[in-house]
């Protein structure tokens, strides 16, 4: 015969009467340390250390962990957070299935911290799991410096070529302007020579004439004015301020 009263079980046997108490271990919680058990990338690998290294081209990283349960009262959930630097203070996240997945982690050193969600924080021992993501060759500092140097060299080459092209263009424009000035001056010089010859002829005619001939004087005056106008045009054409015209 057995009966229960106030947590005590009374058992009557043929040899006597016994009382059985509930074991106190079932009401005491155990606060211990969380353990990382497996890493899953392209394959599954067991964890034997507190650190691991991966290349930066892994598509995903799945980390599984476990908390030792010694009795049914150990119903703690596990909190985790990922720190990129030691001085970071990221918020804690509760894990429902004792695993966490990360994707597209950049190169650097990360710290995965784990702890049971216990009410007393002072008695909880953190689990620090170090993850090093190794950069690819084009993500290294040397590759970035080389890339910057190549960009600077390319910019210098482009600027130098553009400057040289503009300089050659200016030289061609100057040569064209000088040739045009020379042509204009040569044409006007021939015209002025002809006009001066004409003036000389009309002056000789006027000198040999015994009377004043107004027609000859008028022609000499007109020819002189034309020579002056052509001289002004030559000076204008040779002026460098008229390049835009």
Residue pairs with C-beta under 8 A, 6 or more apart in sequence:
1 11
1 12
2 9
2 10
2 11
2 12
3 9
3 10
4 10
7 21
7 22
8 19
8 20
8 21
9 19
9 20
9 21
10 17
10 18
10 19
11 17
11 18
11 19
11 20
12 18
25 70
25 71
26 71
26 72
26 73
27 73
28 71
28 73
29 71
29 73
29 74
29 76
29 118
30 68
30 69
30 70
30 71
30 74
31 76
31 116
31 118
31 120
31 123
31 124
32 67
32 68
32 116
32 125
33 125
33 127
34 65
34 66
34 67
34 78
34 114
34 115
34 116
34 127
35 65
35 66
35 67
35 68
35 127
36 47
36 50
36 63
36 64
36 65
36 112
36 114
36 127
36 129
37 46
37 47
37 64
37 65
37 66
38 44
38 45
38 46
38 47
38 63
38 64
39 45
39 47
39 52
39 61
39 62
39 63
39 64
40 61
40 62
40 63
40 64
41 54
41 58
41 60
41 61
41 62
42 58
50 128
50 129
50 130
51 129
51 130
51 131
51 132
52 129
52 130
52 131
52 132
53 131
53 132
53 133
53 134
54 61
54 131
54 132
54 133
54 134
55 133
55 134
55 136
56 105
56 106
56 107
56 133
56 134
56 135
56 136
56 139
57 136
58 105
59 103
60 101
60 102
60 103
61 101
61 102
61 103
61 105
61 131
62 99
62 100
62 101
63 99
63 100
63 101
63 102
63 112
63 129
64 98
64 99
65 78
65 80
65 95
65 98
65 99
65 100
65 114
65 127
66 98
67 74
67 76
67 78
67 98
67 116
68 74
76 116
76 117
76 118
77 94
77 95
77 96
77 116
77 117
78 94
78 95
78 98
78 114
78 115
78 116
78 117
79 92
79 93
79 94
79 95
79 114
79 115
79 116
79 117
80 92
80 93
80 95
80 100
80 112
80 113
80 114
80 115
81 90
81 91
81 92
81 93
81 112
81 113
82 90
82 102
82 110
82 111
82 112
82 113
83 90
83 110
83 111
83 112
83 113
84 108
84 109
84 110
86 111
92 115
93 100
94 117
100 112
105 131
105 133
106 133
107 133
107 134
107 135
107 136
107 139
108 132
108 133
109 130
109 131
109 132
109 133
110 130
110 131
110 132
110 133
111 128
111 129
111 130
111 131
112 128
112 129
112 130
112 131
113 126
113 127
113 128
113 129
114 126
114 127
114 129
115 124
115 125
115 126
115 127
116 124
118 124
137 143
138 147
177 243
181 237
181 238
184 233
184 234
184 237
185 234
185 237
185 238
188 230
188 233
188 234
188 237
189 234
191 230
192 227
192 230
192 231
195 223
195 226
195 227
195 230
196 227
198 223
199 220
199 223
199 224
199 227
202 216
202 219
202 220
202 223
203 220
205 213
205 216
206 213
206 216
206 217
206 220
209 216
236 242
